[in-house]
Amino acid sequence: MFKNYLKVAWRNIIRHKGYSFINIFGLAVGMACCLLIYMFVRQELSYDRFHDRAGRIFRVAMEVATPENTSRQATTQFPMVHALRKDYPEIKRATRIFIPSSGLIEAGDKSFTRERIAFSDADFFRIFTFSVTRGQTKDLLADPRSLVLSETAARKYFGDINAIGKTIRFEKRFVFQVAAVIRDVPLLSHFHFDIAAPFSALDKDYFGFEPDRQWGGTLNNFTYCLLTDRAQAADLEHKLKNIVARNAQRKYEVQWTPFLQPLVSLHLQSRLDDEIESSGHPIILIILSIIGVFILLIAAINFINLSTARSVRRGREVGLRKVIGALQGQLMKQFLSETLFMTAASMVLAAGIVILALPGFSLLVGRAVGMTAGGVPSLLCFMTGLILLVSIMAGFYPAYSLSRRSPIGACKTVQADTGWHSSPLRMRRALVIFQFFVFITLMGSTIMV
């Protein structure tokens, strides 16, 4: 039976090419917009979740209160990491990341000045999950003369030659050997680097002070910790309030109060000074999601209006089918099958539009948008759900409107549907008014923003 429905649907599409093109293309544009918005929103919600222990990783940030004002900063003092490891059993591991503002990198006869380099320690690779593709896999950064490169950096510095054991210089006087090569840091990470080097290699001469004794002054590094149990975060945060006062060798007029931030919330919810990279905003995701729903509604309303407007042509067909014994449920299945067929065709076209539009859309939102969050299975599930939703939303009323008539009433569709007070005409007018309302709302919002 369903095969017969599809045959009839295909014949109707071929017989009415202009109508079919307008319906399929209109739905495709609306669905393409929804797909793009879905991919972006899902991507923004998936930051830092690729780490194996992401739920137990927290960043230690700092509230700084001076007599003049109070600020909240993403950075902490250098010795914070040692105090966390020593005094708090709730913390399984702790690490710090220092990112120099500039630095000369030399690899052979090549030199580079704007490289993404992060100085950290051995706990960095024990807390965060980065895949090693070549070289040693344990105790990375434990040796103060070793470093780790990303695959992109390894190719950039040494071409196709094996980078393991090669020498890299930092600021001409720090010499490192490549111990391992890792896959590039995933796009969905709130920080990125191409070189990871041991913090222990940096001496007092580099900073101009002893970093591990500098509890006062500026906050220069990012501190992360892995908890033994996520539920301990609230108690630990309370214990951390006096960590600076307990460990500093003298009193300061400035009051530092540490607080914890879950790793998976940093990209969307952290609004601190000196963030490691620019972050997203949940309000933008909400607005985009609403826009996606409105666009899908407009596309579905177009389909409903065109389908009900064609009821004059389908009236005799409905009447004839009822005369030979077709039931209302069978007719509804027929029309819903046609809608499903056209919606599936629209989705195929929408997928092509998305592929073509992705580079421009990525440029518009300022991020590289792709299928990195959830991958192909997640996207296919969303596409399937979208096909079913649009098919029901756009096909139910036309199917009900056409199939509910009696055989004689269906043959008199011309008079029934063109009267000023006819139900289909009132419905189409209401839908058109709603379309204009949504359109004006979206355009007005765009102009104001």
N, C-alpha and C positions, 0 to 999 in steps of 0.2 A: 504493500500500500504506500509506504513512504517513498519507494522508488518511483511510483506513479506520480506522487506529489511533486517530486523533483523534476520529472519529465515535463509536467505541466508548467512548473515554474520557469524552466529553461525556455520553453516555447513562448511564454509570455514575455520574457526578457528579449528574446530575438525578435518577436513580432513588434514590440514597442521600444525600439532602440533609444529614441530620444528621451522618453520618460525614464527608461532604465538607467541611462547614463547620468541623468540629473540626480536621480535618487541614490545611485551607487556612489557617485563622485561626492555628493553632498555629505553622505554618511562617512565616506572615507576621510574627508578633511576633518570632520569633527572627531572621528576616532583617532586620527593621527595626532591631533592636538592633545587628546587625552593620554595617548601613549607616551608622548614626549614629557608631559607633566608628571605622569606616573613614574617614568624612569628617573626624572630629576628628584622627585620627592623621596622615592625609595632609596636613592643613592645618598641623599642628605641624611636620612634616618639610619644609615648603615655604617657610619664612620666608626673606625677603630674596633669593630666587632670581629675582625679576622684574627685577633690575638686569642690564643687558646684560653687564657685566664682573664679575659677582658672584664668580666663581672667583678673581679677582686682587685683590679688595678685602680689606684686613685692618684690624683695629682695633689701635691701639697702646695697651696697658694697662701698668700699673705695679705692680711689687712694691716695697713700702716697708718697709725694715728699720730699726728704731730699737733703742736699747739695751734697751728693754722688750719689744717684740714685733715680729712681722712680719705685714703685711697685704698683700692683693692688691686693687688698685683699678682700676676701669674708666676712671678719669680720669687726665689727665696735666697737666703744666705748660703754660701758655699759649704760651711760645716754642718748644715742641717742634716744631710744624709747620714753622717756618722752618729749623730745623736739619735736619729730614728732607729738605726740598727742596734744601738747599744742599750737603749732604755725602754723599748716598747716591744714586749713579746707578741703583741697582736700583729706586728709587722714581720712577715716572713723574709722579704727582701726589700731593699731600697736602692735607688740609683739616682744620679743627677745627670743633666745634660747641659753642657755649656756650648753655646754657638757663637763663635767669634764673628764680629761684624765684617771682618775682612781678613785676608791672609794669603800669602803667596804659596802656591803648590807647585812643586817641580817633580816631574817624572821623566827621567832621562834628559833629553834636550828640549822637552816641552815645559812650558810654564803657564800657569793659570792663576787668576786673581779673584774670580768670583765663583767660588765653589761652595757647595753645601756640605759643610763639615760639622760634625757633632763630636764633642769630647765627652766621654762617659767612662764607665768601668765595667767589670765583668758581670755585674748583676743586670746590666742593661739587656743583654741577650738572654738572660734567664727570666726576666720579667716579660719582655716583649717577644713576639713570635715573628721571626724573619727567617726565611728558608735559605740555608747555605747550599750553594751549588758547587762550590769547589773549595778545597782547603780544609783546615781543621774545623771541627764542629763543636768542640767543648772549650771552656775557659777562654772565650774570645775577649780580647782587651785586657786579659790578666797580665800579659807581658807589656811593660811600658814602651817597648820599641816595636810593637806590632800594630797593625790597623786592618780594618775591613773595608772593602770596596763594594759598591753596587755593580751589577753587570754593566750598566751604562757607563759608569766611571771607568771600569776595567777596560772596556773597548776604547773609550776615549783616550786613556793614557797609554795603553800598550797594544792597541789593535787586536789582532787575532792571536797574539802570543799569550801563553799562560801567565797570568799576573802573579801567581803565588810565588813568594820569595823575592819579588821585585822591590826596588827601593823607591820611596817617595819622601821628599823633603817638604817640611812646613816651615815657612819663614826663614829658610836657608840654614837654620841651626838645629832643627828637630828632624832626626832621621828615623824613618819607620820602614819596616818590611811588611809586605802584604801577607797576611796570615789566612785570609778567607775572602771569598766572593759570595755575596748574597744576591737574591733576586731583588729587583728594584722595589723600593718601598711602595706598597699599593697606593693607588689614587685615594682610596677611602681611609686615609690616615691624617690625623690633625697635625702631624709634623713629618717632614721629609728630609732625607740626607743622602748624599752619595759617598761620603767618607765617614766612618766611625773610628775615632782614635782614642787611646787611653788618656783620661784626664791626668793620671799620675805622671805623665811625661812633661806636663807644663809646670815650670818651676816659678820661684819667687821673682826671678828677673823678668819673666814674661808678663806677669800681672803688676809688678811693682809693689806687691805686698804678699804676705803669707795667706793664701786663700782659705786654708782649713782653720785659721784662727780669726777670720774676719766675720764676726757676728754683727758688727755695726756697719754703717756705710750703705753702699748701694746693694741692691739685690740683683745677682748676675746670672743665676742658673735656674733651671727647671728641675723640680724634685718629684719623683714618682715612687710609690711604694706598692708592694703586693701584700695584701692582708691574708692571714690564715683563714679568715672567715669574713665575708662581706657584712654580716650582721654586726660586726664589731666596730664598724666605721663611726657610728655616733659616739660611742664611749671613747674611742681613740681621739676623735676630734676634741672632745672635752679635755682630755689629758694633755693635748698639745698646746693648750692656751699659754702655759708658762714656760715653754721649752726654751725660748730665747733668754728669759730672765734667769733660768737655772744654769745655763751653759755659758753665757757671756761673762767675761772677766770683770766688767764694770757696768754701771748703770747708764742708760741712755735716756734722753728726753723723749725719744721716739718710742712708741709702744707697738710691738709687732705681735699680731695674733694669727697663728696659722689656722687654716681650715682646709677641709678635704673636698675634692671634686671628683666624682666618678669619671673614669676614662671615657665611657661611652656617651657621656653627656657633654663633653667639652666642646665639640664642634658646634652644637646648636644652642647650648645654654650658657656657655661661659662668656662673660662680657667684662673682662679684666684688662687692666693696663699691661702693656708689654706681652701680649699674647705671642706664642711661638709662630703662629701663622694666622691669617685672616679666617674668621669663622662664619658660619651660616646664621640664619635667623628663622625661628619657628613661625613667626607671623607671615613671612614670605611663603612658606609651605602651605599654610592655611589659605592664604589668598589665592595661590595658584590652584589649589585643590578645588576651591569654590568656582574659580574661572573654568576649570576643566568640566565640572558638573554642568555649568551653564551652557558651555559650548556643546556638550553632548545633548542637552535638552533642546537646544535650537536645532541641531541636526535631526533629532528624532521628530520634532514638531514639523519640520519640512517634509519628512517622510509621511507623517500622518496626513498632512494637508494634501499632498499630491495623491496619496492613496484614496482618500475619501473623495477628492475631486474627480477621480477616474471611476467612481462607483456607477456613473451613467453607462460607461462602456461595459462594466462587469455585471450590470443588473440582469440582462437577458441570460447571461451564462449561469448566474445564480438561480434564476427562475427555472431554467431548463434542467439544471441538476436536481432541484427540489421536485420537479415534476416526475423525474425518473426514479425518485426515492432517496436522494441524498439527505442526510440529517444535518441539523445545524452544527453539531459537534464535528462532523466530517468536513463540512465546509470551512469551519474555523481552523481545523488542522491543515487544510489545503492552503488557506491564505497565510497562516503562520509559517508554514513550510516555505512559501514563496519569500516571506520576509526574512526568514533564517538564511535562505540561499543568497539573497541579495546582501544581507548583512555580512555573511562570510566573504562574499566577493569584495565588499567594501573593506573588510579587514585586510585582505591580501593587498589591495591597492594602498591602504593606509600604511602597511608595513614598508612598502616601497617609498612612500612619501617621507616616512620617518628616517629611513636610511639616507635619503637625499638632504633632509633638513637638519640632521644631527650636527654637522659642522657649524652651521649658522646658529643653531640653537645653543650650542656650547659657547660660542662667542658671545651670544646675548646674555646668558646667565653667568658668564665669567668662570665656568668650570667645564672640564672635559666630561661630558655626559655619555655614558655607555651602558653596557649590560654587566657592569662590574658588581652590582649589588643583587645577589640572588641568582644571577646568571640566566641562561636561556629557559630553564624549567619555570622559574618564577614569572618571567615575561609571558611565556606561553599560557600559563594558568590565568594570568590577568587578561590576556587577549581572548581566551575562551569564555571567561566570565563576562567580558565586555560584549562579545557576540550574543550571548544568551540574554543579557540584560537589555541590550538595544533591540533585539528581536521581539522580546515581550513588550517592552515599553513602546516601541514604534508600531508593532504589528497587531497588538490586541484590539485596539479600538476599531481600526479599519476592518479587521476580520469579524468582529462582533457586529459592526454596523452593516456589513454586507450580508452576513449569514443569517441574521435574525428575521429578515423579511419573509413574508409569505410568497409563494410563487407568483401570484398576481401582482402583489406589491412590488416585487423585484422587477417585474417587467414594466412597471410604471415609474421607474426611478427618475425619469426626466422631470415629471411633475413633482415628485416627492422631494427631490433634492434641490430644486431651484426656487421653491417658495420662500418668501421672506422669513417665515417663522419655522422653516424646516430644521429639524434637530441637527443634521450634519452641517448645515450652513452656519448655524449658531456656534457649533463646536469649532469649526474652522476659524470663524471670526475671533472667538475667544483665544484660540491658540496663536493667531497672528498678533493680537494685541499683547499677549504675553511675550512673544518673540521681540516685539519692538521695545517692550519694557526692559527686558534683559539686555538687549543691544544698547539702548540708551544708558542703562546703568553701567555697563562695561566701558562704553566710550567716555562717559562722564568721569568715571574713576580713573581711567587712563590719563585724561587731560589734567585732572587735579594732581595726580602723582607726577 
